Amino acid sequence: MPPSPREPREPREPIIYCARCNANTPTRDPEIITMRNGMPATIGYCVRCGTRKFHQGVGR
Ligand SMILES: [Zn+2]
């Protein structure tokens, strides 16, 4: 059994506010991106309605 690689601090389904659900919902396929100003952001899709979400910052 290979040693498990260190997982980055990245929740699988970070809770991000969804404008469509008007609530904080888990996020499917989250991806950490870096914006032009160098700040990290999280993008993904709402598990409830599938709307694309954008959250400035990483994780919560
Ligand atoms: Zn939603």
N, CA, C, O and the ligand as a Tripos MOL2 file, in Angstrom:
@<TRIPOS>MOLECULE
protein
  241   239    61     0     0
PROTEIN
NO_CHARGES

@<TRIPOS>ATOM
      1 N           0.8420   -1.2080    0.0000 N.3       1 MET1
      2 CA          0.0000    0.0000    0.0000 C.3       1 MET1
      3 C           0.8720    1.2520    0.0000 C.2       1 MET1
      4 O           1.6540    1.4640    0.9270 O.2       1 MET1
      5 N           0.7480    2.0480   -0.9960 N.am      2 PRO2
      6 CA          1.5580    3.2700   -1.0590 C.3       2 PRO2
      7 C           1.1180    4.2670   -0.0020 C.2       2 PRO2
      8 O          -0.0570    4.3270    0.3620 O.2       2 PRO2
      9 N           2.0590    5.0400    0.4810 N.am      3 PRO3
     10 CA          1.6800    6.0620    1.4660 C.3       3 PRO3
     11 C           0.7240    7.0720    0.8410 C.2       3 PRO3
     12 O           0.9160    7.5200   -0.2890 O.2       3 PRO3
     13 N          -0.2920    7.4110    1.5930 N.am      4 SER4
     14 CA         -1.2630    8.3550    1.0300 C.3       4 SER4
     15 C          -0.6380    9.7300    0.8920 C.2       4 SER4
     16 O           0.0020   10.2320    1.8160 O.2       4 SER4
     17 N          -0.8250   10.3180   -0.2450 N.am      5 PRO5
     18 CA         -0.2560   11.6590   -0.4610 C.3       5 PRO5
     19 C          -0.9330   12.6860    0.4390 C.2       5 PRO5
     20 O          -2.0910   12.5360    0.8310 O.2       5 PRO5
     21 N          -0.2040   13.6910    0.7410 N.am      6 ARG6
     22 CA         -0.7650   14.7330    1.5850 C.3       6 ARG6
     23 C          -1.8500   15.4850    0.8350 C.2       6 ARG6
     24 O          -1.6150   16.0410   -0.2380 O.2       6 ARG6
     25 N          -3.0020   15.4930    1.3970 N.am      7 GLU7
     26 CA         -4.0770   16.2090    0.7120 C.3       7 GLU7
     27 C          -3.9980   17.6930    1.0250 C.2       7 GLU7
     28 O          -3.7850   18.0910    2.1700 O.2       7 GLU7
     29 N          -4.1690   18.4870    0.0110 N.am      8 PRO8
     30 CA         -4.1830   19.9370    0.2730 C.3       8 PRO8
     31 C          -5.4120   20.2980    1.1030 C.2       8 PRO8
     32 O          -6.3920   19.5550    1.1500 O.2       8 PRO8
     33 N          -5.3360   21.4190    1.7340 N.am      9 ARG9
     34 CA         -6.4780   21.8620    2.5360 C.3       9 ARG9
     35 C          -7.6150   22.2630    1.6150 C.2       9 ARG9
     36 O          -7.8190   23.4400    1.3200 O.2       9 ARG9
     37 N          -8.3320   21.2810    1.1790 N.am     10 GLU10
     38 CA         -9.4010   21.5840    0.2300 C.3      10 GLU10
     39 C         -10.5800   20.6600    0.4790 C.2      10 GLU10
     40 O         -10.5350   19.4810    0.1270 O.2      10 GLU10
     41 N         -11.6040   21.1770    1.0690 N.am     11 PRO11
     42 CA        -12.7670   20.3360    1.3090 C.3      11 PRO11
     43 C         -13.3510   19.8440   -0.0030 C.2      11 PRO11
     44 O         -13.2900   20.5430   -1.0150 O.2      11 PRO11
     45 N         -13.9140   18.6510    0.0080 N.am     12 ARG12
     46 CA        -14.4460   18.1070   -1.2420 C.3      12 ARG12
     47 C         -15.6760   18.8570   -1.7080 C.2      12 ARG12
     48 O         -15.8950   19.0560   -2.9030 O.2      12 ARG12
     49 N         -16.4590   19.2610   -0.7510 N.am     13 GLU13
     50 CA        -17.6570   20.0080   -1.1260 C.3      13 GLU13
     51 C         -17.7550   21.2540   -0.2600 C.2      13 GLU13
     52 O         -18.5440   21.3170    0.6830 O.2      13 GLU13
     53 N         -16.9430   22.2370   -0.5990 N.am     14 PRO14
     54 CA        -16.9550   23.4630    0.2180 C.3      14 PRO14
     55 C         -18.3250   24.1240    0.1710 C.2      14 PRO14
     56 O         -19.0080   24.1040   -0.8530 O.2      14 PRO14
     57 N         -18.7040   24.6990    1.2790 N.am     15 ILE15
     58 CA        -19.9860   25.3820    1.3510 C.3      15 ILE15
     59 C         -19.8270   26.7950    0.8080 C.2      15 ILE15
     60 O         -19.1060   27.6240    1.3640 O.2      15 ILE15
     61 N         -20.5130   27.0360   -0.2740 N.am     16 ILE16
     62 CA        -20.4480   28.3620   -0.8980 C.3      16 ILE16
     63 C         -21.8700   28.8720   -1.0940 C.2      16 ILE16
     64 O         -22.7950   28.1040   -1.3590 O.2      16 ILE16
     65 N         -22.0180   30.1600   -0.9590 N.am     17 TYR17
     66 CA        -23.3370   30.7530   -1.1390 C.3      17 TYR17
     67 C         -23.7990   30.6200   -2.5910 C.2      17 TYR17
     68 O         -23.0510   30.8990   -3.5280 O.2      17 TYR17
     69 N         -25.0390   30.1890   -2.7490 N.am     18 CYS18
     70 CA        -25.6250   30.0770   -4.0820 C.3      18 CYS18
     71 C         -26.7110   31.1380   -4.2190 C.2      18 CYS18
     72 O         -27.6520   31.1900   -3.4270 O.2      18 CYS18
     73 N         -26.5640   31.9710   -5.2240 N.am     19 ALA19
     74 CA        -27.5200   33.0640   -5.4110 C.3      19 ALA19
     75 C         -28.8880   32.5340   -5.8270 C.2      19 ALA19
     76 O         -29.9160   33.1370   -5.5200 O.2      19 ALA19
     77 N         -28.8920   31.4220   -6.5140 N.am     20 ARG20
     78 CA        -30.1510   30.8840   -6.9990 C.3      20 ARG20
     79 C         -30.9430   30.2320   -5.8700 C.2      20 ARG20
     80 O         -32.1540   30.4220   -5.7580 O.2      20 ARG20
     81 N         -30.2450   29.4600   -5.0320 N.am     21 CYS21
     82 CA        -30.9050   28.8150   -3.8940 C.3      21 CYS21
     83 C         -31.0990   29.8220   -2.7630 C.2      21 CYS21
     84 O         -31.8850   29.5980   -1.8420 O.2      21 CYS21
     85 N         -30.3810   30.9180   -2.8470 N.am     22 ASN22
     86 CA        -30.4100   31.9100   -1.7760 C.3      22 ASN22
     87 C         -30.0260   31.2620   -0.4500 C.2      22 ASN22
     88 O         -30.6200   31.5320    0.5940 O.2      22 ASN22
     89 N         -29.0120   30.3970   -0.5260 N.am     23 ALA23
     90 CA        -28.5700   29.6910    0.6750 C.3      23 ALA23
     91 C         -27.1500   29.1830    0.4620 C.2      23 ALA23
     92 O         -26.6530   29.1290   -0.6640 O.2      23 ALA23
     93 N         -26.5170   28.8170    1.5510 N.am     24 ASN24
     94 CA        -25.1960   28.2130    1.4550 C.3      24 ASN24
     95 C         -25.3710   26.7320    1.1570 C.2      24 ASN24
     96 O         -26.0180   26.0130    1.9190 O.2      24 ASN24
     97 N         -24.7990   26.2810    0.0590 N.am     25 THR25
     98 CA        -24.9660   24.8940   -0.3480 C.3      25 THR25
     99 C         -23.6110   24.2670   -0.6460 C.2      25 THR25
    100 O         -22.6510   24.9740   -0.9530 O.2      25 THR25
    101 N         -23.5310   22.9390   -0.5550 N.am     26 PRO26
    102 CA        -22.2900   22.2590   -0.9420 C.3      26 PRO26
    103 C         -21.9960   22.4940   -2.4170 C.2      26 PRO26
    104 O         -22.8920   22.7510   -3.2210 O.2      26 PRO26
    105 N         -20.7160   22.3970   -2.7440 N.am     27 THR27
    106 CA        -20.3040   22.7000   -4.1070 C.3      27 THR27
    107 C         -19.6910   21.4890   -4.7850 C.2      27 THR27
    108 O         -18.8030   20.8430   -4.2300 O.2      27 THR27
    109 N         -20.1550   21.1870   -5.9620 N.am     28 ARG28
    110 CA        -19.6620   20.0480   -6.7200 C.3      28 ARG28
    111 C         -18.5060   20.4870   -7.6020 C.2      28 ARG28
    112 O         -18.4920   21.6120   -8.1020 O.2      28 ARG28
    113 N         -17.5330   19.5980   -7.7950 N.am     29 ASP29
    114 CA        -16.3760   19.8960   -8.6450 C.3      29 ASP29
    115 C         -15.7090   21.2230   -8.2970 C.2      29 ASP29
    116 O         -15.4960   22.0630   -9.1710 O.2      29 ASP29
    117 N         -15.3840   21.4090   -7.0360 N.am     30 PRO30
    118 CA        -14.7450   22.6690   -6.6700 C.3      30 PRO30
    119 C         -13.3580   22.7770   -7.2770 C.2      30 PRO30
    120 O         -12.6570   21.7780   -7.4370 O.2      30 PRO30
    121 N         -12.9830   23.9560   -7.6000 N.am     31 GLU31
    122 CA        -11.6740   24.1720   -8.1930 C.3      31 GLU31
    123 C         -11.1060   25.4680   -7.6510 C.2      31 GLU31
    124 O         -11.7830   26.4960   -7.6120 O.2      31 GLU31
    125 N          -9.8530   25.4010   -7.2340 N.am     32 ILE32
    126 CA         -9.2010   26.6000   -6.7310 C.3      32 ILE32
    127 C          -8.5030   27.2960   -7.8940 C.2      32 ILE32
    128 O          -7.6730   26.7010   -8.5810 O.2      32 ILE32
    129 N          -8.8400   28.5150   -8.0970 N.am     33 ILE33
    130 CA         -8.1950   29.2620   -9.1600 C.3      33 ILE33
    131 C          -7.5110   30.4850   -8.5670 C.2      33 ILE33
    132 O          -7.7620   30.8630   -7.4230 O.2      33 ILE33
    133 N          -6.6570   31.0850   -9.3530 N.am     34 THR34
    134 CA         -6.0180   32.3260   -8.9100 C.3      34 THR34
    135 C          -6.4820   33.4590   -9.8090 C.2      34 THR34
    136 O          -6.3790   33.3930  -11.0340 O.2      34 THR34
    137 N          -6.9830   34.4760   -9.1810 N.am     35 MET35
    138 CA         -7.4690   35.6000   -9.9620 C.3      35 MET35
    139 C          -6.2970   36.4690  -10.4250 C.2      35 MET35
    140 O          -5.1520   36.2710  -10.0180 O.2      35 MET35
    141 N          -6.6170   37.4230  -11.2750 N.am     36 ARG36
    142 CA         -5.5500   38.2550  -11.8340 C.3      36 ARG36
    143 C          -4.7780   39.0040  -10.7600 C.2      36 ARG36
    144 O          -3.5810   39.2500  -10.9080 O.2      36 ARG36
    145 N          -5.4510   39.3610   -9.6940 N.am     37 ASN37
    146 CA         -4.7690   40.1050   -8.6360 C.3      37 ASN37
    147 C          -4.0050   39.1890   -7.6890 C.2      37 ASN37
    148 O          -3.4680   39.6390   -6.6770 O.2      37 ASN37
    149 N          -3.9580   37.8930   -8.0240 N.am     38 GLY38
    150 CA         -3.1900   36.9650   -7.2200 C.3      38 GLY38
    151 C          -3.9600   36.3440   -6.0760 C.2      38 GLY38
    152 O          -3.4270   35.5000   -5.3550 O.2      38 GLY38
    153 N          -5.2070   36.7470   -5.8990 N.am     39 MET39
    154 CA         -6.0200   36.1890   -4.8200 C.3      39 MET39
    155 C          -6.6470   34.8740   -5.2670 C.2      39 MET39
    156 O          -7.0690   34.7270   -6.4140 O.2      39 MET39
    157 N          -6.7000   33.9160   -4.3340 N.am     40 PRO40
    158 CA         -7.3240   32.6520   -4.7010 C.3      40 PRO40
    159 C          -8.8440   32.7750   -4.6970 C.2      40 PRO40
    160 O          -9.4160   33.6000   -3.9850 O.2      40 PRO40
    161 N          -9.4710   31.9490   -5.4950 N.am     41 ALA41
    162 CA        -10.9260   31.9180   -5.5310 C.3      41 ALA41
    163 C         -11.3660   30.4820   -5.7640 C.2      41 ALA41
    164 O         -10.6330   29.6780   -6.3400 O.2      41 ALA41
    165 N         -12.5550   30.1780   -5.3170 N.am     42 THR42
    166 CA        -13.0970   28.8380   -5.5120 C.3      42 THR42
    167 C         -14.2690   28.9080   -6.4790 C.2      42 THR42
    168 O         -15.1680   29.7370   -6.3370 O.2      42 THR42
    169 N         -14.2370   28.0240   -7.4600 N.am     43 ILE43
    170 CA        -15.3730   27.9540   -8.3700 C.3      43 ILE43
    171 C         -15.9280   26.5370   -8.3310 C.2      43 ILE43
    172 O         -15.2230   25.6010   -7.9570 O.2      43 ILE43
    173 N         -17.1620   26.3820   -8.7090 N.am     44 GLY44
    174 CA        -17.7630   25.0600   -8.6870 C.3      44 GLY44
    175 C         -19.2400   25.1600   -9.0170 C.2      44 GLY44
    176 O         -19.7320   26.2050   -9.4420 O.2      44 GLY44
    177 N         -19.9390   24.0480   -8.8120 N.am     45 TYR45
    178 CA        -21.3510   24.0220   -9.1410 C.3      45 TYR45
    179 C         -22.1840   23.6210   -7.9370 C.2      45 TYR45
    180 O         -21.8120   22.7360   -7.1670 O.2      45 TYR45
    181 N         -23.3010   24.2810   -7.7940 N.am     46 CYS46
    182 CA        -24.2080   23.9880   -6.6900 C.3      46 CYS46
    183 C         -24.7470   22.5670   -6.8370 C.2      46 CYS46
    184 O         -25.1920   22.1770   -7.9160 O.2      46 CYS46
    185 N         -24.7090   21.7920   -5.7480 N.am     47 VAL47
    186 CA        -25.2000   20.4160   -5.8360 C.3      47 VAL47
    187 C         -26.7260   20.3840   -5.9650 C.2      47 VAL47
    188 O         -27.2920   19.3940   -6.4280 O.2      47 VAL47
    189 N         -27.3730   21.4450   -5.5630 N.am     48 ARG48
    190 CA        -28.8330   21.4750   -5.6110 C.3      48 ARG48
    191 C         -29.3680   21.8520   -6.9870 C.2      48 ARG48
    192 O         -30.1940   21.1430   -7.5630 O.2      48 ARG48
    193 N         -28.8840   22.9810   -7.5050 N.am     49 CYS49
    194 CA        -29.4610   23.4820   -8.7540 C.3      49 CYS49
    195 C         -28.4750   23.4730   -9.9100 C.2      49 CYS49
    196 O         -28.8650   23.6960  -11.0570 O.2      49 CYS49
    197 N         -27.2010   23.2190   -9.6240 N.am     50 GLY50
    198 CA        -26.2300   23.1400  -10.7050 C.3      50 GLY50
    199 C         -25.7030   24.4810  -11.1730 C.2      50 GLY50
    200 O         -24.9440   24.5570  -12.1390 O.2      50 GLY50
    201 N         -26.1020   25.5290  -10.4900 N.am     51 THR51
    202 CA        -25.6260   26.8540  -10.8900 C.3      51 THR51
    203 C         -24.1440   26.9920  -10.6100 C.2      51 THR51
    204 O         -23.6440   26.5030   -9.5970 O.2      51 THR51
    205 N         -23.4560   27.6470  -11.4970 N.am     52 ARG52
    206 CA        -22.0310   27.8710  -11.3040 C.3      52 ARG52
    207 C         -21.8470   28.8910  -10.1960 C.2      52 ARG52
    208 O         -22.5000   29.9340  -10.1710 O.2      52 ARG52
    209 N         -20.9560   28.5730   -9.2930 N.am     53 LYS53
    210 CA        -20.7260   29.4740   -8.1640 C.3      53 LYS53
    211 C         -19.2990   29.9920   -8.1930 C.2      53 LYS53
    212 O         -18.3830   29.3510   -8.7070 O.2      53 LYS53
    213 N         -19.1520   31.1510   -7.6340 N.am     54 PHE54
    214 CA        -17.8370   31.7570   -7.5430 C.3      54 PHE54
    215 C         -17.6800   32.3030   -6.1340 C.2      54 PHE54
    216 O         -18.5390   33.0300   -5.6350 O.2      54 PHE54
    217 N         -16.5840   31.9460   -5.5090 N.am     55 HIS55
    218 CA        -16.3730   32.3900   -4.1450 C.3      55 HIS55
    219 C         -14.9610   32.9270   -4.0040 C.2      55 HIS55
    220 O         -13.9850   32.2250   -4.2680 O.2      55 HIS55
    221 N         -14.8650   34.1670   -3.5910 N.am     56 GLN56
    222 CA        -13.5380   34.7430   -3.4240 C.3      56 GLN56
    223 C         -12.9140   34.1390   -2.1970 C.2      56 GLN56
    224 O         -13.5060   34.1490   -1.1170 O.2      56 GLN56
    225 N         -11.7240   33.6130   -2.3560 N.am     57 GLY57
    226 CA        -11.0600   32.9570   -1.2470 C.3      57 GLY57
    227 C         -11.1710   31.4540   -1.3950 C.2      57 GLY57
    228 O         -11.8390   30.9560   -2.3020 O.2      57 GLY57
    229 N         -10.5070   30.7260   -0.4890 N.am     58 VAL58
    230 CA        -10.4860   29.2750   -0.5770 C.3      58 VAL58
    231 C         -11.3660   28.6730    0.5040 C.2      58 VAL58
    232 O         -11.3630   29.1250    1.6490 O.2      58 VAL58
    233 N         -12.1140   27.6570    0.1310 N.am     59 GLY59
    234 CA        -12.9540   26.9730    1.1060 C.3      59 GLY59
    235 C         -14.0810   27.8410    1.6120 C.2      59 GLY59
    236 O         -14.6900   28.5970    0.8560 O.2      59 GLY59
    237 N         -14.3490   27.7250    2.8880 N.am     60 ARG60
    238 CA        -15.4800   28.4340    3.4670 C.3      60 ARG60
    239 C         -15.4540   29.8980    3.1220 C.2      60 ARG60
    240 O         -16.3400   30.6460    3.5330 O.2      60 ARG60
    241 ZN        -28.1180   26.4150   -5.9430 Zn       61 ZN61
@<TRIPOS>BOND
     1     1     2 1
     2     2     3 1
     3     3     4 2
     4     3     5 am
     5     5     6 1
     6     6     7 1
     7     7     8 2
     8     7     9 am
     9     9    10 1
    10    10    11 1
    11    11    12 2
    12    11    13 am
    13    13    14 1
    14    14    15 1
    15    15    16 2
    16    15    17 am
    17    17    18 1
    18    18    19 1
    19    19    20 2
    20    19    21 am
    21    21    22 1
    22    22    23 1
    23    23    24 2
    24    23    25 am
    25    25    26 1
    26    26    27 1
    27    27    28 2
    28    27    29 am
    29    29    30 1
    30    30    31 1
    31    31    32 2
    32    31    33 am
    33    33    34 1
    34    34    35 1
    35    35    36 2
    36    35    37 am
    37    37    38 1
    38    38    39 1
    39    39    40 2
    40    39    41 am
    41    41    42 1
    42    42    43 1
    43    43    44 2
    44    43    45 am
    45    45    46 1
    46    46    47 1
    47    47    48 2
    48    47    49 am
    49    49    50 1
    50    50    51 1
    51    51    52 2
    52    51    53 am
    53    53    54 1
    54    54    55 1
    55    55    56 2
    56    55    57 am
    57    57    58 1
    58    58    59 1
    59    59    60 2
    60    59    61 am
    61    61    62 1
    62    62    63 1
    63    63    64 2
    64    63    65 am
    65    65    66 1
    66    66    67 1
    67    67    68 2
    68    67    69 am
    69    69    70 1
    70    70    71 1
    71    71    72 2
    72    71    73 am
    73    73    74 1
    74    74    75 1
    75    75    76 2
    76    75    77 am
    77    77    78 1
    78    78    79 1
    79    79    80 2
    80    79    81 am
    81    81    82 1
    82    82    83 1
    83    83    84 2
    84    83    85 am
    85    85    86 1
    86    86    87 1
    87    87    88 2
    88    87    89 am
    89    89    90 1
    90    90    91 1
    91    91    92 2
    92    91    93 am
    93    93    94 1
    94    94    95 1
    95    95    96 2
    96    95    97 am
    97    97    98 1
    98    98    99 1
    99    99   100 2
   100    99   101 am
   101   101   102 1
   102   102   103 1
   103   103   104 2
   104   103   105 am
   105   105   106 1
   106   106   107 1
   107   107   108 2
   108   107   109 am
   109   109   110 1
   110   110   111 1
   111   111   112 2
   112   111   113 am
   113   113   114 1
   114   114   115 1
   115   115   116 2
   116   115   117 am
   117   117   118 1
   118   118   119 1
   119   119   120 2
   120   119   121 am
   121   121   122 1
   122   122   123 1
   123   123   124 2
   124   123   125 am
   125   125   126 1
   126   126   127 1
   127   127   128 2
   128   127   129 am
   129   129   130 1
   130   130   131 1
   131   131   132 2
   132   131   133 am
   133   133   134 1
   134   134   135 1
   135   135   136 2
   136   135   137 am
   137   137   138 1
   138   138   139 1
   139   139   140 2
   140   139   141 am
   141   141   142 1
   142   142   143 1
   143   143   144 2
   144   143   145 am
   145   145   146 1
   146   146   147 1
   147   147   148 2
   148   147   149 am
   149   149   150 1
   150   150   151 1
   151   151   152 2
   152   151   153 am
   153   153   154 1
   154   154   155 1
   155   155   156 2
   156   155   157 am
   157   157   158 1
   158   158   159 1
   159   159   160 2
   160   159   161 am
   161   161   162 1
   162   162   163 1
   163   163   164 2
   164   163   165 am
   165   165   166 1
   166   166   167 1
   167   167   168 2
   168   167   169 am
   169   169   170 1
   170   170   171 1
   171   171   172 2
   172   171   173 am
   173   173   174 1
   174   174   175 1
   175   175   176 2
   176   175   177 am
   177   177   178 1
   178   178   179 1
   179   179   180 2
   180   179   181 am
   181   181   182 1
   182   182   183 1
   183   183   184 2
   184   183   185 am
   185   185   186 1
   186   186   187 1
   187   187   188 2
   188   187   189 am
   189   189   190 1
   190   190   191 1
   191   191   192 2
   192   191   193 am
   193   193   194 1
   194   194   195 1
   195   195   196 2
   196   195   197 am
   197   197   198 1
   198   198   199 1
   199   199   200 2
   200   199   201 am
   201   201   202 1
   202   202   203 1
   203   203   204 2
   204   203   205 am
   205   205   206 1
   206   206   207 1
   207   207   208 2
   208   207   209 am
   209   209   210 1
   210   210   211 1
   211   211   212 2
   212   211   213 am
   213   213   214 1
   214   214   215 1
   215   215   216 2
   216   215   217 am
   217   217   218 1
   218   218   219 1
   219   219   220 2
   220   219   221 am
   221   221   222 1
   222   222   223 1
   223   223   224 2
   224   223   225 am
   225   225   226 1
   226   226   227 1
   227   227   228 2
   228   227   229 am
   229   229   230 1
   230   230   231 1
   231   231   232 2
   232   231   233 am
   233   233   234 1
   234   234   235 1
   235   235   236 2
   236   235   237 am
   237   237   238 1
   238   238   239 1
   239   239   240 2
@<TRIPOS>SUBSTRUCTURE
     1 MET1         2 RESIDUE 1 A MET
     2 PRO2         6 RESIDUE 1 A PRO
     3 PRO3        10 RESIDUE 1 A PRO
     4 SER4        14 RESIDUE 1 A SER
     5 PRO5        18 RESIDUE 1 A PRO
     6 ARG6        22 RESIDUE 1 A ARG
     7 GLU7        26 RESIDUE 1 A GLU
     8 PRO8        30 RESIDUE 1 A PRO
     9 ARG9        34 RESIDUE 1 A ARG
    10 GLU10       38 RESIDUE 1 A GLU
    11 PRO11       42 RESIDUE 1 A PRO
    12 ARG12       46 RESIDUE 1 A ARG
    13 GLU13       50 RESIDUE 1 A GLU
    14 PRO14       54 RESIDUE 1 A PRO
    15 ILE15       58 RESIDUE 1 A ILE
    16 ILE16       62 RESIDUE 1 A ILE
    17 TYR17       66 RESIDUE 1 A TYR
    18 CYS18       70 RESIDUE 1 A CYS
    19 ALA19       74 RESIDUE 1 A ALA
    20 ARG20       78 RESIDUE 1 A ARG
    21 CYS21       82 RESIDUE 1 A CYS
    22 ASN22       86 RESIDUE 1 A ASN
    23 ALA23       90 RESIDUE 1 A ALA
    24 ASN24       94 RESIDUE 1 A ASN
    25 THR25       98 RESIDUE 1 A THR
    26 PRO26      102 RESIDUE 1 A PRO
    27 THR27      106 RESIDUE 1 A THR
    28 ARG28      110 RESIDUE 1 A ARG
    29 ASP29      114 RESIDUE 1 A ASP
    30 PRO30      118 RESIDUE 1 A PRO
    31 GLU31      122 RESIDUE 1 A GLU
    32 ILE32      126 RESIDUE 1 A ILE
    33 ILE33      130 RESIDUE 1 A ILE
    34 THR34      134 RESIDUE 1 A THR
    35 MET35      138 RESIDUE 1 A MET
    36 ARG36      142 RESIDUE 1 A ARG
    37 ASN37      146 RESIDUE 1 A ASN
    38 GLY38      150 RESIDUE 1 A GLY
    39 MET39      154 RESIDUE 1 A MET
    40 PRO40      158 RESIDUE 1 A PRO
    41 ALA41      162 RESIDUE 1 A ALA
    42 THR42      166 RESIDUE 1 A THR
    43 ILE43      170 RESIDUE 1 A ILE
    44 GLY44      174 RESIDUE 1 A GLY
    45 TYR45      178 RESIDUE 1 A TYR
    46 CYS46      182 RESIDUE 1 A CYS
    47 VAL47      186 RESIDUE 1 A VAL
    48 ARG48      190 RESIDUE 1 A ARG
    49 CYS49      194 RESIDUE 1 A CYS
    50 GLY50      198 RESIDUE 1 A GLY
    51 THR51      202 RESIDUE 1 A THR
    52 ARG52      206 RESIDUE 1 A ARG
    53 LYS53      210 RESIDUE 1 A LYS
    54 PHE54      214 RESIDUE 1 A PHE
    55 HIS55      218 RESIDUE 1 A HIS
    56 GLN56      222 RESIDUE 1 A GLN
    57 GLY57      226 RESIDUE 1 A GLY
    58 VAL58      230 RESIDUE 1 A VAL
    59 GLY59      234 RESIDUE 1 A GLY
    60 ARG60      238 RESIDUE 1 A ARG
    61 ZN61       241 GROUP 0 **** ****
